[in-house]
């Protein structure tokens, strides 16, 4: 299935091919030149290239690695089994292995993260750990101190060059996929979602089904897919609910709350509507001052999902 996803099919295999700020790219090129990875904590927003860089680094170093998505499988049992079994054995090539822990900020800070601290030390002769996260403040300090922290911040001076790089990349992909396009529409899509390259590619692939990317998609760029959310909530699929939130957080939170308010009435059983409205009102109020809008939105939808009955 993954080979049909453009984000996987066209994922860069070398650091040089990754679209990154100049200083960050140089940092990773120096690691490639040194012939060995360090323990790394890669921090930055969704789709900015953290996982791509981690994989490309391993590819260029010809290093054996495993990747674990901690938002789905980041519990303590995974550390005790999967990671221990992998890290405790010697690589066939004799080089150090690498464990990539994607979205590590979703792992438990009371159990999983302290355990990993011990693993980093226990397997230091045989294995390196590369952690990615959206929010570095969710990672305990002992992990920070055992890793080289790389923040995927984009200097203002690098943004035009990087955005142009994304535009040229997606034009090349559309040419390969034989999809016609209006370059002005592509520019608007890049401007809306940059630097989330993953989101840009996913949107393009979705719109490319018709065989043409033209002005007809512009009205859809800000569209909120409520049907997908209701389906996930009614079957209590938390991972899908969270993914929906991540995909829609480029919209104004007030607009998202209003859209949910307008649409849930037709999706909930009558007795659950008042309760859902009270939950929405509470979290919309909180959204004015919370530090993390994504967590606030996920919490709101989770509460509705668990407390309300759907038709």
C-alpha positions, 0 to 999 in steps of 0.5 A, a space after each residue: 500500500 505504501 508504494 502507492 502513497 506519494 509521500 513514500 514513493 517520492 521520499 528522498 533517499 539522500 540528505 542532499 535531496 531533502 528540502 532543509 534549511 542550509 545549516 541543518 542540511 550541513 549538520 547532517 551531511 557532516 554526520 554522513 561524512 563522519 560515517 556514524 550517526 549520533 543519538 539524535 532528537 529531531 524537533 519540528 512541526 508535522 511534515 517538515 522532514 524529520 522522519 525523512 532525514 532520519 531514514 535518509 541518514 541511515 540509508 547513506 550510512 548503510 546502517 541497519 535500522 528499525 522505525 517505530 511510531 510511538 503514537 501507535 506503538 510507543 508503550 513500555 512493552 515495545 521497549 522491552 521486546 522489539 527494541 531490546 531484541 533489535 538493539 542487543 544483537 550485532 549488525 551483520 556489517 559490524 556498524 552500529 544499528 539505529 532505532 528510529 522512534 517517530 513521534 516520541 513525544 507521544 510516549 509515556 513520560 513516566 514509564 517509556 521515556 525513563 526506560 529509554 534513557 537506560 537503553 541509550 546507555 545500555 546499548 551505546 556500544 552497539 546502537 544509536 537512537 534517533 527520536 523525532 517529536 513535534 514538541 520537545 518540551 514533552 520529552 524528559 530532560 535526561 533524554 535531551 542530555 543524551 542526544 544531540 538536539 536538532 530543531 527544524 526551524 526555518 530562518 526567514 532567509 531560507 524560506 523562499 528558496 525552500 518553498 521554491 524547492 518544494 514547488 519544483 519537487 511537486 512539479 516534477 512528481 506531477 510530470 512523472 505521474 502524468 497529471 496536468 497542472 496550473 502552476 498558479 494553483 500549485 503555488 497557492 497550495 505550497 503557500 497554504 501548507 508550507 513547510 508541511 511537505 507531507 501535507 502538500 503531497 497528500 493533498 496533491 495526490 488526493 486532487 490528482 484523481 481527476 488527472 488535473 490540478 486546476 483552479 477547481 480545487 481552490 475552493 476545497 483547500 480550506 474544506 473541513 471533512 466532517 464526515 471522516 471525523 464522525 465516522 472515526 468518532 462513532 467507532 471510537 477510533 482514537 488514532 484516526 480522530 487524532 490524525 484528523 485533527 493534525 490534518 485540519 489544524 491549519 484551519 482557525 480553531 474557531 472555524 473548526 469548532 463552529 463546523 463541528 457544532 453545525 454538523 454533529 447535530 445530524 450525527 448524534 442521538 438527540 439526548 447526546 446533543 446538549 452534552 456535546 454542545 457543552 463540551 464544545 463550548 468548554 474547549 472553545 473557551 479554553 482554545 483562547 489561551 491554551 499553549 497547544 491547540 492540537 491537544 485541546 482539540 483532540 481532548 475535546 473530540 475524545 470527550 465527545 467520542 466517549 460521552 456521546 452516542 452517535 446515530 
